Amino acid sequence: MNAPFSQGDARAVRLPADHPPIKSGRIGVLLVNLGTPDGTDYWSMRRYLKEFLSDRRVIETPRLIWWPILNGVILTTRPGRKGKDYASIWNKERDESPLRTITRSQSEKLAASLAASEPRLVVDWAMRYGNPSIASRIDALQAQGCDRLLLVPLYPQYAAATSATVCDKAFDRLKELRWQPVLRVAPPWADDPVYIEALTGSLKDEIAKLDFEPEVILASFHGVPKSYLEQGDPYHCQCQKTARLMREALGFDESRFRLTFQSRFGPAEWLQPYTDKTVEALAKQGVKNIAVCMPGFTADCLETLEEIAGENAEIFHHNGGENFAAIPCLNDSEEGMRVIEHVVRRELMGWI
């Protein structure tokens, strides 16, 4: 009598008759975004901020200096303020942040798109900070028989504080496993033509919907301390390249389409020019109509919905500006999903 096949194994590996049942032969795809608190209350925000701001990739200040500041000041005062910010954008219907809603939808749409061509694929999603955790989803994928795993940090531009820390957390879980899945990590796609086409196409469509013509368009990327660039982080260069390729595709000059950096935190110098300072300066110079797109974010989140569409719009109007548009991220739109699926299919070559 023939030995049984391992459960779920499309490659039909034969096992001895008395072998314990196992699942193998499937391929996992894990989309990972930055993170989200579980709620807007003080303790949910504190747990999230503590995990985020304790990451040595995010805050490189020596622990001896940073720990008293984090635990004595920031985690006492900041959860309340940030909780109010999150509450202003919270998906009340599902009681979750927009980032969680959108990332789940991206995973579900990708799974549906890939299912017909490759039944061995299992698509899942996780957050680097908060839930669902990377470790829990690696375990879930392995339990479904995934012995190969494609990890996809959802950051078009690489930074140690984003892409690298996703890998760190995945490796932390893998080093605890006796039977590790074979791992691939999707590289950044800052200059991928499919990505640039999606960005510029979406931007044109959104501008066409406006009842005004932007005099200036800002491409606002999340900032990092300038010292990270000086230590060799390629993030700044990749943001510059994305912005340049978008500008060329749109046919704009540097006065019409400008790169800026947002979300700075603390007293150190960050990558410049700063988005908020640029918005203020443009308004004071007499610019009445601007639009801001955020090419480095694959999904709308606190930094796009509250910081840009809220805070920066207020800065612009307060200083004499009239019309301000925050352009939605690609999210789970047709253009956004085309980019994610393109990256995933490219990195799965040889496996499917």
ZINOR-V453354 format. One record per residue. RES is the residue in one small letter. PSI is psi in whole degrees, -180 to 180 (none if undefined). OMEGA is omega as a letter, one per 30 degrees, with the letter a starting at -180 (999 if undefined). D_CENTER is the distance of its C-alpha to the mean C-alpha in whole Angstrom. Layout:
RES;PSI;OMEGA;D_CENTER
RES;PSI;OMEGA;D_CENTER
This chain:
m;139;a;51
n;145;l;48
a;149;a;45
p;155;l;42
f;154;l;39
s;145;a;36
q;133;l;34
g;13;a;32
d;106;a;32
a;-18;a;32
r;-1;l;34
a;60;l;37
v;125;a;37
r;133;a;41
l;154;l;41
p;154;a;44
a;-31;a;46
d;12;a;45
h;137;l;42
p;147;a;40
p;136;l;37
i;160;l;34
k;131;l;31
s;177;l;30
g;1;l;29
r;165;a;26
i;124;l;22
g;142;l;19
v;118;a;16
l;109;l;13
l;132;a;9
v;125;l;7
n;-180;a;4
l;-58;a;5
g;171;a;8
t;144;l;11
p;159;l;15
d;-20;l;17
g;179;a;19
t;0;l;20
d;166;a;23
y;-49;a;24
w;-35;l;24
s;-43;l;21
m;-39;a;19
r;-44;l;21
r;-44;a;20
y;-49;a;16
l;-36;l;17
k;-44;l;19
e;-45;a;17
f;-50;a;14
l;-3;l;17
s;-8;a;19
d;122;a;16
r;-19;l;18
r;-31;a;16
v;-49;l;14
i;110;a;18
e;3;l;20
t;137;l;23
p;140;a;26
r;-36;a;26
l;-33;l;30
i;-44;a;29
w;-37;a;25
w;-47;l;26
p;-36;l;29
i;-46;a;27
l;-53;a;24
n;-26;a;26
g;-27;a;29
v;-60;a;28
i;-48;a;24
l;-4;l;24
t;-40;a;27
t;-35;a;26
r;-35;a;22
p;-40;l;22
g;-45;a;24
r;-47;a;23
k;-31;l;19
g;-40;l;20
k;-39;l;22
d;-47;l;19
y;-38;a;17
a;-30;a;20
s;-18;a;20
i;1;a;17
w;140;l;18
n;94;a;18
k;-29;l;22
e;-41;a;23
r;-1;a;20
d;58;l;20
e;167;l;17
s;154;l;14
p;-34;a;12
l;-41;l;9
r;-43;l;11
t;-47;a;13
i;-42;a;11
t;-40;l;9
r;-45;a;12
s;-39;l;14
q;-43;l;12
s;-45;a;13
e;-42;l;16
k;-38;l;17
l;-44;l;16
a;-43;a;18
a;-39;a;21
s;-35;a;21
l;-18;a;21
a;-42;a;24
a;-36;a;27
s;-24;a;26
e;93;a;26
p;-15;l;27
r;-14;a;26
l;138;l;22
v;120;a;20
v;135;l;17
d;177;a;15
w;156;a;12
a;170;l;11
m;141;l;9
r;-39;l;10
y;130;a;12
g;-157;a;14
n;150;f;14
p;141;a;15
s;158;l;15
i;-44;a;14
a;-43;a;18
s;-34;a;19
r;-31;l;17
i;-44;l;18
d;-42;a;22
a;-41;l;21
l;-41;l;21
q;-37;l;24
a;-23;l;26
q;5;l;25
g;16;a;27
c;110;l;24
d;4;l;25
r;142;a;23
l;127;l;19
l;116;l;16
l;126;a;13
v;91;l;10
p;125;a;7
l;56;l;4
y;111;l;5
p;-30;l;8
q;134;a;10
y;137;l;11
a;148;l;11
a;-34;a;13
a;-6;l;11
t;-75;a;8
s;-46;a;9
a;-37;a;12
t;-25;l;12
v;-46;l;10
c;-41;l;14
d;-46;a;16
k;-38;l;15
a;-44;l;16
f;-35;l;19
d;-40;l;20
r;-42;a;21
l;-35;a;22
k;-11;l;25
e;-8;a;26
l;138;l;27
r;-45;a;30
w;96;a;29
q;140;l;25
p;150;l;24
v;135;a;23
l;136;l;20
r;149;l;18
v;126;l;15
a;130;l;13
p;167;l;13
p;161;a;11
w;41;a;12
a;-31;a;13
d;16;a;16
d;129;a;17
p;-35;l;19
v;-41;l;18
y;-48;a;14
i;-41;l;17
e;-41;l;19
a;-44;l;16
l;-50;a;15
t;-36;l;19
g;-44;l;20
s;-42;l;18
l;-45;l;19
k;-43;a;22
d;-42;a;22
e;-38;l;21
i;-36;l;23
a;-23;l;26
k;-16;a;26
l;155;l;26
d;18;l;30
f;162;l;30
e;116;a;29
p;130;l;27
e;-33;l;29
v;141;l;25
i;127;l;22
l;136;l;19
a;101;a;16
s;122;l;14
f;152;l;12
h;135;a;10
g;167;l;13
v;159;l;15
p;143;a;18
k;-30;a;21
s;-28;l;22
y;-41;l;19
l;-45;a;20
e;-23;l;23
q;3;l;23
g;4;l;21
d;130;a;17
p;3;a;17
y;-48;a;14
h;-45;a;16
c;-40;a;18
q;-36;l;15
c;-43;l;14
q;-40;a;18
k;-43;l;18
t;-47;a;16
a;-41;l;17
r;-45;l;21
l;-38;l;20
m;-45;a;19
r;-44;a;22
e;-42;a;25
a;-33;a;24
l;-18;a;24
g;27;a;27
f;159;l;27
d;179;a;28
e;-18;l;26
s;-26;a;28
r;-35;a;26
f;112;a;23
r;145;l;22
l;137;l;19
t;170;a;18
f;137;a;16
q;179;l;15
s;33;l;14
r;155;a;17
f;130;l;18
g;-180;a;22
p;-14;a;25
a;158;l;24
e;133;l;23
w;176;l;20
l;138;a;19
q;163;g;21
p;149;l;22
y;139;a;20
t;-50;a;19
d;-40;l;21
k;-35;l;24
t;-44;l;24
v;-45;l;24
e;-46;a;27
a;-42;l;29
l;-44;l;28
a;-43;a;30
k;-26;l;33
q;-4;l;33
g;3;l;34
v;126;a;31
k;-20;a;31
n;119;l;28
i;160;l;25
a;147;l;21
v;123;l;18
c;160;a;15
m;78;a;11
p;-21;a;11
g;-7;a;8
f;124;l;5
t;-10;l;5
a;144;l;7
d;144;a;9
c;-169;a;9
l;-42;a;12
e;-25;l;11
t;-42;a;12
l;-37;a;14
e;-47;a;16
e;-49;a;16
i;-59;a;16
a;-24;l;18
g;-73;a;20
e;-48;a;21
n;-32;l;21
a;-41;l;23
e;-42;l;25
i;-44;a;26
f;-49;a;26
h;-37;a;29
h;-28;a;30
n;17;l;31
g;-5;l;33
g;158;a;30
e;-53;a;31
n;125;a;28
f;129;l;24
a;127;l;21
a;115;a;18
i;128;l;16
p;149;l;14
c;172;l;11
l;-32;l;11
n;-138;l;10
d;24;l;13
s;171;l;15
e;-42;l;17
e;-43;a;16
g;-42;a;12
m;-31;l;14
r;-39;l;16
v;-50;a;13
i;-45;a;12
e;-38;l;15
h;-47;l;16
v;-45;a;14
v;-48;a;15
r;-38;l;19
r;-43;a;19
e;-15;l;18
l;-1;a;20
m;133;a;23
g;-23;l;26
w;-31;l;25
i;none;999;25
